[in-house]
Amino acid sequence: MHSEDVRQLLHRGAASPSDLDIGGIVRQGGRLKRRRIVAATVCGAVGLLVVVTSTNLELVTNSEPRPAESATSPAPAAGWTELPDPPEVRGGMAWVWTGSELLGWGGCNPSSQNECAPSSAGIVFDPASGKWESIDDSPRAGAFADALWSGREAIFFHSEEERLGGQAYDPATGRWRTLPPAPIPARSGAGALWTGSEVILWGGGKPADATPHRGAAYDPERNRWRRIADAPIGLNHMDVAWTGTEMIVFGSLLDNRNIATTETAVGASYNPKSDAWRKIRASQLSPQATAAAWVDDRLVAWDYEPRAQEYDPESDTWSDVMRMPFEFSECYPDNEVAGRIVVAFYCGYAALYDASTSKWTEIHGGPLEEEIEASSGSVKQWRFADLVPAGDTVYFAAEGITLTDRGEVCYGCPGSPTSFWAYRPPE
């Protein structure tokens, strides 16, 4: 099946991503992870839970928002740096930068082959020493969690038997603590954001109910949740961005056949101080798959076509559509911010968006150059990766592809290789 045929199928809603078998890629299992390949299915279940650590943590009240620490990684030089392999790699691990270390937690126990058995184990990487170390297990196990850094704790979100709970880890004490129950039910596809004083969890779920419009905020200083106002739109495939005063949510509301409720990707803005939402002008981007990030004074968004636009919240306007330096393929777009640069990753290719010039530039080197020969031709070895922002550096937890006996590409199959990289844009 050609890329154009895939594009038409997705736009018409003729198939969901997990139904497609594209370009010789063999799907394993029956679920698809957010921001993973559109054509092949990732083994394991997608979930959502909130995790925060530090048993017997003494909470300190602070009326002023405390920004998350964003220290510069001391080790990686400009360009690509390959990191040593961790002691164990688990599918569905959550990654977060703590200001000085890269922390990985949870995921699927590799000893369980037919389903995802969540893990409670965690590891940290110190870029100064170049070494990995294990941390104490968390009170509860989890997989495919969202992870945030509050400036003191690593906070994780995941579902647990229809329950939305949470835990957090304090690297200074090496302790975990469990969050109080959230006032909203568990859901997949939600967006999680740290505002400087609260964690906001919003959206996700199915189009037929009210869940995609609803959310809650957690204050780690007071150890307390609050419901936030319902949004004028609902999303379950999205990115969230913090402007300094507002949370912007951007993406789409999809059903299980990948059919969106809107013709293009849409968004809304939420002000935590006033507990008020406003809709933003609709973009011209595809609602099937997008990525977005806040840099300088604008939201930069792009889709799997791949095309990009800039959004100015002051004027509520989008720029003209820009072509990306990629060709259409069967992947979800992904990006993170390093300083004032957006690092975009797409099917084993990468590009940089420079806020000072509003231009995209393709980059090369490192894992982007490695390919394997499949029956369909040369294929990028490291086609998929979890991106972790770390000040002026982005870490890549990459998963490679394997080949079947017939030479077909297989993603998420037993024996899939992994590698770890750091990328720092040139000054």
N, C-alpha and C positions, 0 to 999 in steps of 0.2 A: 504494500500500500504506500503510495507516495505522500509526501508532506501536504500537498494541496488537497488530496482526498481526505486526509486526517482533519485538516482545518475545516473543510466543509461538513464533515460528520459532526464535529464538535459544535459548530455554529448552528447546525440544524437540530442538535440534540439527538441525533440518531443513535448515539452510543455514549455511555459514560466512560471516563478514563479507564476504569477497571475492566470494562468490556473489550477494550481495544487490544489488538495484537499487531504491533506496527513495526515495520522495518526489521523483521527478524528477531525482535525482542520477545522473549518468552516470559509470560507472567507467571508468578508463583504466588499461591495463596489467593485471597479474595478481597483485600483492602488496599487502599491507597493512602499514603502519607501526604499531608499538606506539603506543598512545594517539592514534591518528588516527581518522578517521571510520569507523564500523562499516559504513556502507552503501556508501561509495564507496572505491575503491582508490587508494592513492598510487602515482604512477609511481616506479619505482626499486626497488632491492633493499634489504632490511633486513639489516644485518650487525653484527658485533661484533668489536672489536680493542682492544688496549691500547696507548696511545701515551704516551710520556714524552719530554721534550726536554732538551737541553743537552749538546752534544758536549764531551768532555773535562771534564765536570763533576766538581769535587772533592767527594766525598761526606764528610759530617761525621757521625760516629757520635754518637747521643744516646740514652741508655737511657730517658729520659722521653718519653712520647707528646707530640708537638708538634701542638697544635690547628691546624686550617686557619684562615688569616686570614679574618676576616669584617668587613671595613671597611664603613662606611656610604657609600653613593654620595654624592658631594659635590654633584651637580647637581640631580636631580629633587626638586621640591617635593611636598607631599602631593597625592594625586590622580594624574591621568594627565598624562604629558608625552610628546609625540611627538618622536621622534629623527630626525636626518637619515638619508637612505638610505645604506647602505654602497656601496662602489664596485662590488661584485658580490654577488648573492645566488644561492646554489646549493642546490637541494633536498638534504636529508640532511646539512646542516652540523651540526656539534657546537658547542655554546655553553657557556662556563664563565666565571664571575666570578673574577678573580684577586686581589681585594681592593681594586683601584683601577681596573681596566679590564674591559671585556667582550670576551672573546676568542672568535672564531669560526674553525673550522678544518674543512677537508675538504669533503665533499659530492660531488654528482654534477656533472660537467662539463657545462654547459648546451649545449655544441656537439654533444654526443651525444644524439640524440633518442630512439632506440629502446631504449637500455639505460643503466644507471648506470655511467659511466666515472669512477672515483674520482679526486678531486683531492688535491693535496698543499699547496694554498695556504691561507693564513690571514690574518685581519684582526683588528685591535683597535679598540675604541671607547673614547675617553677622555671620560667624562661631564663632567669639569671644563672641557675645551676644546670639547666637542661635535664632535670630529673623529674620522674613521676613518683608520687607517693600515694598510698591508700589513706582514706579517712575512715572514721567510725561509721558503721552502718546507720541508716536513718531508722526512726521508729516504724515507718511504714514503707512498703515497697511501691515502686511506680515505674511507668514506662511512657515514652512519648510525651514528656512533661514540657511545659513552657517554663523558662528560667529567667529570673531577673536578679539584679544586684541593687540593694537599697543603700549601699554605702557602708553597711555593717553586716548584712546577712544576705545569703543566697536564697532566693525565694522561688519555689517550684510549684506549678499547678498541674494536676492530672485527675482523672476520674477514678473512682474507687467504688465499684458496685453501686452505680447510680448516685453516689454521694460526691459532693464537691467539698474536699477538705484541704488541708495544707500543712506543710512543714517548712522549717527554715534552718539554715546552717550558718553558724558564726565561726569563721576561720580563726578568729583570735582566741576563742576558748575551745574550739573543736567540738562544740556541743550542738545538738539538735533540739528544737522545740516544735510542738504541734500547734497549729492555728485553731482557733475556735471555728465551729461550723459556719460555712458561708450561707447567706440568706437567699442564695439562688441554687438551682439544681445543677448537677453535672451536665456538661454538654461538650461536644467536639467542635473544633473550628472556631473557638473563641479567640479574642485578642487580649493580650496582657501588656500592661504598661506601668512603668514607675514614673511618678510625677515629681519626685523630690520629697514627698511626704506621705504618699499613698500608692498602693498598687490598685490599678483599676482593671477589672476583668469584665469584658463585655462581649455580647454577640454570641455567635455559634448556634448550633442546633439545626432544626428542620424548618423549612419555609412555612409549613402548615400551622405552626404554633407561634406563641408570642416570644419565645426564648431569644431569637435573633435580635430583638429590640431591647433586651434587658441586660442589666449588669449590676455590679456591686464594687465597692471600694474598701480596701483593707488598710488600716493605719497600724503599722507595726509598733509605734511608740505607745499607743493606748491599747494595743492588742484587741482591736475592735473593727467589725465590719459595719458598713452602711449600704443600703440600697441607693442606687442613683436613679435619676429620672429616666423614663423610657425614651428611646431615641425615635426620631421621625422616620427612620429607615431601619431595616434589619439586614445584617450581613453574616455570612458563615464562611466566607473565603476572603480574607482581608489582611492588610497590614495596618498597624497602628503607629502613630508618630506623635511626639511631644514637641510643641512649638515653644515651650517656656511658660505658656499660660493656658493653652488648650490642647486637648487630645483630638487628633484627626484620625478617623477611621475611614479606610478606603478599600473598596473591593467589590464584591457581588454577593448575591443570595442565590445559591444553586440548589437544585433538587438532585435526587440520586441518579439522574441521567445527564447531569452537567448542564441543564437548561437554566439560564438565569432569568430572574424576574424583571430585569431591566435590559435595555438594548446595549448599553455601555456600562463600564465600571463607574460606580457612584460612591459618594462619601458624605460624612457629616462631621461636625466639630462640636466638642463638649467642653464646657468651662466648669471645672470642679468647684470654683468659688461660688458661682451662682447656681450650680446644679442645673444648667440649661444647655439645650442642644440647638444647633441650627444646621439645616441642610446646606451642602455646598453644591456649586454648579457641577453638572455631570460632565465627565471627561469624554473623549472620543476613543478611549481604549477598549479593548475587548473585555467583556465581563467573565470570560472563561478562565483566564489566568493572568494575574498582575502581581507586581511588586512595587513597593513605594518606600521612600525614606525622606526624613526631614534634614535639610542641609542649608546652613545660613538662614535665609528668610523665606524658604519655599519648600514645597513638597515636590519631589521628583518621582514620577511614576512611569512604569513601562509595562508592556504586555508581552505575550508569547508570540506576537506576529513577526518580529519584535519592533515595537514603536514606543516612543517616549513623549511625555509632556511635563511641563512645569506648572505648578499651581500656586497662585499668589492669594493668600487668605485675606489680605487687606482689600483687594479689589474684587475678590471672588471670581477670578478669571484664570483660564488655562492658556498656555502658550500654543502655538502651532505645533502640529505633530512632527517629531523628529525621528528619522530612521536610526535604528541602532546598528552597531557594527557586527551584527549577527545575521545568520540565515534562520528561517523558521525551522523548528525541530519539535520533538515530542517531549518537552520538559516544562516544568513550572519555572518561571523566572525567580531569582532570589537576589537580595542585595543587603549590604550593611554599610555603615559609614565609618571612615577612618579620617579623623580630623575634618577637613572640608571637602573630602573626596568620597563619592559613592562608589563602592566596589560592587559591580554586578557580575553574577555568575549564571551561566546558561549552558547546560548540556556539555560541560567540559571546556567552554570558552569563557573569557572574562573581559570586562571593559571597565574603564574609569570615567566617571562624570565629574568634571571640575566645575565647582560652583562659581569660580571667578570668571570662567569663559563660557559657561553653559554649553560645553561641548563634550561629546563622548569619544573616547579613544580606546581601541582594542589593545589588550596587553597579551604578552606571551611569556614563555619560560615556565620553569617549575613543573607542576603536575599537568599543565595545559599541553605540554609537548608529548606526553606519553600516549601511545596508541597501541592497539592490538588488531590483528587481522581476523576478521570474521567472514562468514560466507557471503555477507552483503558488502564487504570491503573494509577499509580501515575505520576503526571506531575509537573514540576517545576512551582511554583506560579509566580515568577518573572523571566520570560523567556526572556524578552526584556528590554533594557535600553539604554539611551543616556549617554555616558561617557564624562566627562569634566575634562581635566587635570588641576591641580592646584598645581604646584611645586612638592612636594613630596607626594601629595595626589591625588586621582582620585575620583570625585563625580559621583554617579550613580542616574540618574533620571529614575526610574524603572516603567514599566507598566506591570501589571499582566494580567492573562487570566481569563476568566469567562467560565461557563458551560451553555450549552443549556438545555432545559427541558429534553432532551434525554441523558444528561450527556456528550455530545461531547464538546471538547475544542473549544472555540471561542475567537479569538484575535481581538482587535479593535472594539469590540461590546459595545453598551451602558452599562455603569456601570462598565467598566474595572477598577480595583483598581490601585492606584499609590502609590509609596513610594519613599523616598529620603534617600540615604546612602552616607557615605564617607568611602573610603578604603585607608589606609596608610600601605605600605609594612613594615614589620619589618626591623630594622636596621641590 
